[in-house]
Amino acid sequence: MNPSLARSEVPVWNPRNYLNSPETGLRSWLLTQDHKRIGVMFLVATTIAFAIGGIFALLIRIELLTPGPTIMSAQTYNRMFTLHGVVMIFLFMIPAIPSGFGNFLVPLMIGAKDVAFPRLNLLSFYVYLAGAVIALFGMVQGGADTGWTFYTPYSTTTITKVVPVLLGAFILGFSSILTGLNFIVTTHTMRAPGLTWTRLPLFVWSIYATSVIQILATPVLGMSLLLVAVEHAFGWGIFDPARGGDPVLFQHFFWFYSHPAVYIMVLPAMAVISEVVCAFSRKNIFGYKAVAYSSLGIAFVGFFTWGHHMFVSGQSAFNGGVFGVLSMFVGIFTAIKVFNWTATLYKGSILFATPFAYFVGFLFFLVFGGMTGIALATVSLDVHWHDTYFIVAHFHFIMVGATLMAFLAALHYWFPKIAGKRLPEGWGLVAAVMIILGFNFTFIPQFLLGNEGMPRRYFSYPEKFWPLNVASTAGASVLAMGLVIVLVYTLVALKWGPVAGANPWNSRGFEWNTPSPPPPENYETTPVYTHGPHEYDLPGVETPPAATPEPKHAS
Amino acid sequence: MPANTTYLAHHFESLEKQTYAARLGMWLFLATEVLLFTALFAGYGVYRYLYPEAFREASRGLETWIGFVNTLVLVTSSFTVAMGLERATRGDGRGTRLLFGLSILLALAFLGLKAVEYTHHFHAGELPGRYYASDAVQGPGGPIFFALYFLITGLHAIHVVIGMTVLAVIGWRAGRGAYAAEYHVPVELGALYWHLVDLIWIFVFPLIYLV
C-alpha cells in the first residue's frame, strides 16, 4: 500500500477532450449525444434550479425572522414555501446527482463509450427543460400555494395557478423515467469485459437502485398529479369529498411515489459517499456486498413505507403500526451502510481534503436525520410531531443535509475529471466548514421549535418561538454564504484553476483511468477489468509512472 | 441488405448486445406503462369497494356488445401485427407493411366504435364529475364511475393513437426496405408496444364492462 498522495507526474491537460471535440459551438452542445456533455448540461441546469430554490428558502427565513409579517403577505408566504419545495425536489434533488454526475460517470466507470440510448438521454434533458419551463411559467403566473404535496381537496379548489406547476412536475417525471431506464439498460449491457457485478463500482450499484425506483414509482406520481390537474381544471371529482371522492386516496397515491422518491434523492448521495470514502481513506470499501445489496434493500423496502406519512389521516392504528415497523427497516439498511463506511475509515490513510470534509458532514447529518426518522416512524411520537418543524428539520437533515453534502462532495471530488482543473483546497475547506456549521444552526433550532409545538407552513408564530427562529435564519445566511463561496471559486477555477491531470487524487476508481477532461469516446480501446475499484492493497495497479526520478539521497 | 455494421451504433461492440439493450429498454418502458394504468386500476378498485351498487348499475348501463366487438377487433389487430413481425423476420418488408396497415385499419375501427360509444354517453348525460346529468344511477358513485371510465378508456385511446403512429412509421420504413432478416428490432419493439395496448384493453374490458 502506498499511502503517499504526492503526485508522481506533472499534470497534463488532455488536448482532445469532450469539451472541444468534435466541435465547440453552442449547436454542437445542444444537439450532443455525448453522455458527458449531457451530464454537464444537467449539472448546470440543476445548479440554476438550486439557486432559485435557495432564494425562495432565504425569503422564507427572512419572513420568519419576526413573529408577525416581515417582508411579505401570508398568501405570498404560502407560495414561497410551495415553490421552494417544488423547485428543490423536482428540479434539483431528483435529477442533480443521477442525471448530472450519474450521466457523466456511469459510462466512464463501466468502461463504456456511452450510455445505451444516447438520443433518449438527450431527450431526457429536453423533457427536463420543458417541465422546468412550464413549472417556472406557473410560478411567474402567481405560483401555487398548496405545498409541494398538493394535498386534495385544497389543491383542487385553490385559486392559484396550480395546474402548470402540476403539469411541470408531471413532465419532469418523464425525464426521470427516461434517465432511470437508460441507466438500468446501460448497467446491464454496456459493462466492459471483466467487469462483473461484484466488481461494479458502488456508485453504479446505487444509481442502479435509484433507477429502479424511478421507473417503478414515477408513473404512479404522474398519474396522480394528472388526476389533480384534471380535477382542478374540469371538476371531475375523483378526490373531491363533495362529489363522493376520497381525498385520502390522493395521499396514498402521492406517497406511494413520493416516499420512494426520498430514496431517489438519498441513494445517489450514498453512491457518491461510497466512492469518496474509499478514495480518501485509500482502502477498499469494508463489506462491499453488504453496501451494494443494502441499496437494493432500501429501494425495495421504500415501496412499503408510504403509510408513515399518513399516521394522522384516519389510518387504522394497526396499519400505522405496520407502516411504522416497515419504515424502521430502512434504518437497518442505512445503518449497514453507515457502519461499513466507518469501518472503511479504520486504519485507512485518510486525506482530509474538501470531499472528505463533506463526507464527515454527510455522516453526521445522515445519522442524526436517520435517528430522528426512526423516532418519527413510531406512531405515538409522530402524532406529537406531525406537521411541526420537527418534521421539517428531520427531512431537511436527510434531503438537504445528506444529499447536498454528497452533491458538494461529488463536485469537489470529480471536478478535476469533469473540467480538468483543480478547485482551491483552502477555500474549499472554509466553505465546507461554513456550510456544515450554517446547516446545523439552521435546522437544529427547528427540531427544538417543532418539539415545542411550532407548526410547519405557518406565516406567523407566538413570541416565545422568536429567539430560535432568529438563530435558524442566522444559520441559513451562513449556509447561503458558504454556498456562494463554492459557486464563486468553482466558476473562477473553471477558467483560471490549475490543470488537474488525469488523476490528482491518485484514486483507483475506474473513472480516473481516463485523461482529464476525458476524450469524447472515453476509452480508445475497451478496457478489460481484472479487479474491483479502489483496491489499494494491490501493488501498483495503474499507478502512473514517476515523471521525475526518485531523489537519490536516503534521508 | 448490407452487413451488420450498418445497423450497429458507434457505442455498441456487437449487434447482439445492441439488440439485447433495445429489448430490455422496451420491456422496462412497458413496465412504466403498466404502472401508469395500475394507478387508475387501483383507483377503480377503491371506488368500486366504496360504491359497489352504483358501479354495478353504471357498468350494466354500458353497451357490452361494443366492448366485446372492440375486444375482438384489438385481439385480431394484435394477430396481424404478430404476422407482420413474422414477415419481418424473413426479410419481407412489404409483407410487414401490408399487415401493419391492416392492423392500423382495425385500430381505426376500434376508435370508431369507441367514438360511437362516447357519443351515446354524451347524449345520455353519462359524464364525469360535475357534468353528470343522467338519473340512471343515484348517489355519487355514478359520476365517479364515469370519471374513471373516461380516464381509463381515454388514456387507452391515446395509447391506441400512439401505437397506430408507431405502426405506421415502422410499416412504412419496412416497406422501403429499411430492415432485414438479420436486423428487425424496431419492428419487434413496435409490435411489443401494440401488444401492450391490446393487453391493457384485455384488462379494461372485464373491469369496466363485465364485472
Interface residues (C-beta under 8 A of the other chain):
Chain A: A112 K113 D114 V115 A116 F117 P118 L120 I177 L181 N182 I184 V185 T186 H188 T189 M190 I215 L216 T218 P219 V220 G222 M223 S224 L227 V230 E231 F234 G235 W236 G237 I238 D240 R243 G244 G245 D246 L249 F253 T526
Chain B: A9 H10 H11 F12 E13 K17 Y20 A21 L24 G25 L28 F29 A31 T32 E33 L35 L36 T38 A39 L40 A42 G43 V46 Y47 L50 Y51 P128 G129 R130 Y131 G139 P140 G141 P143 I144 A147 L148 F150 L151
